Amino acid sequence: MGLIKTVTIQLQVKTLQETDILNHPIYATEWIDVPGVLFGEPSSDEITNSFNMYGKQITAMLAIPKGDTNNWEDTLIKFNDVTYRTIGAPIEGIEANVPLSWHRKVRLVKYVEGED
């Protein structure tokens, strides 16, 4: 049996800088590397469920390593020169009860600039 091959993805991290005159937040963004991620295809059930819940068809799934503290909701991901947006809240298991190195799943859709 072979080893599980992980990848390094880039995650866009937003940091609150200030608020504008109408008290709306202004964020600074930067891209950070997140190693040890599993990148895979969703099952047909996951595709159907996400389309029914969000009106979008997911194109990929990520398995996030244990101990990760990044925010994975409504953010951008880059992998192999393709940009994705996360949809929905991550699906998370209890770290101590999950036997492998990943305990959180994130759904992705391909990102098209200006389609928010």
C-alpha positions as CSV (number, residue, x, y, z in Angstrom):
1,M,0.0,0.0,0.0
2,G,1.4,3.4,-1.0
3,L,1.7,6.6,1.0
4,I,-1.1,9.2,0.9
5,K,0.2,12.1,-1.3
6,T,-0.5,15.5,0.1
7,V,-0.2,18.9,-1.6
8,T,0.5,22.5,-0.6
9,I,-2.2,25.0,-1.4
10,Q,-2.4,28.7,-1.1
11,L,-5.0,30.2,1.1
12,Q,-6.1,33.9,1.0
13,V,-6.0,35.3,4.6
14,K,-7.9,38.5,5.4
15,T,-6.7,40.8,8.2
16,L,-8.9,43.7,9.4
17,Q,-7.0,46.9,8.8
18,E,-9.6,49.6,9.6
19,T,-13.2,50.7,9.0
20,D,-14.4,53.3,6.5
21,I,-16.5,56.3,7.2
22,L,-19.7,54.1,7.2
23,N,-18.1,51.7,9.7
24,H,-17.6,49.0,7.0
25,P,-14.5,46.8,7.5
26,I,-11.5,47.2,5.2
27,Y,-9.3,44.1,4.9
28,A,-5.7,43.5,3.8
29,T,-5.2,40.2,2.1
30,E,-2.2,38.0,1.7
31,W,-1.6,34.5,0.4
32,I,-0.1,31.9,2.7
33,D,1.0,28.3,2.0
34,V,-0.9,25.5,3.7
35,P,1.0,22.1,3.5
36,G,-0.2,18.6,4.0
37,V,-3.7,19.1,2.4
38,L,-5.5,16.4,0.5
39,F,-7.1,17.6,-2.7
40,G,-9.8,15.4,-4.2
41,E,-13.0,15.0,-6.1
42,P,-16.4,15.2,-4.5
43,S,-18.8,12.2,-4.5
44,S,-22.0,12.4,-6.5
45,D,-23.9,12.8,-3.2
46,E,-21.8,15.7,-2.2
47,I,-22.3,17.4,-5.5
48,T,-26.1,17.0,-5.4
49,N,-26.3,18.1,-1.7
50,S,-24.2,21.2,-2.3
51,F,-26.2,22.1,-5.4
52,N,-29.5,21.8,-3.4
53,M,-28.1,23.8,-0.4
54,Y,-26.1,26.5,-2.1
55,G,-27.2,26.5,-5.8
56,K,-23.6,25.8,-6.8
57,Q,-21.9,22.7,-8.1
58,I,-18.8,21.9,-6.1
59,T,-15.8,20.9,-8.2
60,A,-13.3,19.8,-5.5
61,M,-12.9,18.9,-1.9
62,L,-10.0,19.6,0.5
63,A,-9.1,17.6,3.6
64,I,-7.4,19.9,6.1
65,P,-4.7,18.6,8.5
66,K,-5.3,18.5,12.2
67,G,-4.0,21.5,14.2
68,D,-4.8,24.0,11.4
69,T,-6.3,27.2,12.8
70,N,-7.0,29.1,9.5
71,N,-10.5,30.4,8.6
72,W,-11.8,28.3,5.7
73,E,-15.2,30.0,5.3
74,D,-15.8,32.2,2.3
75,T,-12.2,32.5,1.2
76,L,-10.1,31.9,-1.9
77,I,-7.8,28.9,-2.5
78,K,-5.1,28.5,-5.3
79,F,-3.9,25.2,-6.5
80,N,-2.2,24.4,-9.8
81,D,-2.8,27.9,-11.1
82,V,-6.6,27.5,-10.6
83,T,-8.5,29.7,-8.1
84,Y,-11.4,28.3,-6.1
85,R,-13.8,29.7,-3.5
86,T,-14.9,27.8,-0.5
87,I,-18.6,27.4,0.0
88,G,-20.5,26.6,3.2
89,A,-19.0,25.8,6.6
90,P,-16.2,23.2,6.8
91,I,-17.3,19.7,7.8
92,E,-15.3,19.0,10.9
93,G,-14.8,15.9,13.0
94,I,-13.4,15.6,16.5
95,E,-9.6,15.5,16.2
96,A,-9.1,12.9,18.8
97,N,-11.6,10.5,17.3
98,V,-10.4,10.7,13.7
99,P,-7.6,8.2,13.1
100,L,-5.7,9.9,10.2
101,S,-4.1,13.3,10.0
102,W,-7.1,15.2,8.6
103,H,-10.3,16.1,10.4
104,R,-11.9,18.8,8.4
105,K,-13.4,18.8,4.8
106,V,-13.9,22.0,2.8
107,R,-16.0,22.2,-0.4
108,L,-14.7,24.2,-3.4
109,V,-16.2,25.8,-6.5
110,K,-14.1,27.3,-9.3
111,Y,-13.8,31.0,-8.8
112,V,-14.7,33.4,-11.6
113,E,-13.6,37.0,-11.0
114,G,-16.6,39.3,-10.3
115,E,-19.0,36.5,-9.5
116,D,-19.7,37.2,-5.9
